[in-house]
Amino acid sequence: MKNCKMKNWRKSMKKNWQLYVLLIIPVAYLLVFRFAPMLGLQIVFKDFKARLGIFGSPWCDPAFKYFIKFFNDYNFVSIIKNTLVLSIYGLIAGFPLPIILALSLHYTRQKMIKKTIQMITYAPYFISVVVIVGLLRQFFQVRGGFVNQMIQILGFESIDFFANASSFPHMYVWSGIWQGIGFGSIIYIAALAGVDPSLHEAAVVDGATKLQRIRHIDIPSIMPTAVTLLILSTGQILNIGFEKVLLMQNSINTVASEVISTYVYKTSFESPVPQYSYSTAINLFQSLIGIILILIVNKIAQKYSESSLF
């Protein structure tokens, strides 16, 4: 039986050798750039010393020394809280908006208006983070900023948004939504284009309104795509990029802007004594939480809908 399976496998390889040759490059890429660097993760359990290297550094005692250090860190609660606030706020506010934009564009019959809106909403995605933060500083600055000028016209006093910790999450999340809403809607527009036109024709004949067609035809059709993207977004809930937060951060709003990624960056590169083992332990903790969240949300999606990631 085993010999028969081996014979069939060899026969299949010989027949489809071109496909196996194509597999070599992506598999080699994964092995070299994704799996090989994982050997460096062992410094989480070592007192890493640069002169001794990864393999020569001594093992920690206890083994989970740097995880325990992070859990006992006086910044632990505020870092986790800030990361969750920014992620969950961004997920709740940003997840439905690309769907709404895609549905609106799908029902726009004027091609000129449709293309203009698409161009305007897609453009911010291609602006660099540095420019985005520069624009935010120009718009929200106390003297001469557009937002503060509008506030003064309405009879209120100017607000220093960057020196106000409570305004940081709103500026971070809504600037991100502004930047990504157009690009995020592309997948939903593609999914809507695949909806069977005969369903809409039948609904129109039956007298269904646009809202009824959206509710009973379009939304169920794009639901598998939405569930998949939601699961992937949930897995990234602790994985906020540090560039934008770091550029928007200052000593006054740190109480609301210090997140896991900026803390890892500071302990690795801005500390007088870089703590590579400690920062790697924090990153590993972040990744493990992301995997657990993906599994939980995927399980919930399997239970309550017909769509799931795996």
Secondary structure by P-SEA (a helix, b strand, c coil): caaaaaaaaaaaaaaaaaaaaaaaaaaaaaaacccccccccccccccccccccccccccccccaaaaaaaaaccaaaaaaaaaaaaaaaaaaaccaaaaaaaaaaaacccaaaaaaaaaaaaccccccaaaaaaaaaaaccccccaaaaaaaaabbbbbcccccccaaaaaaaaaaaaacccccaaaaaaaaaaccaaaaaaaaaacccaaaaaaccccccaaaaaaaaaaaaaaacccccaaaaaaacccccccccccaaaaaaaaccccccccaaaaaaaaaaaaaaaaaaaaaaaaaaaaccccccc
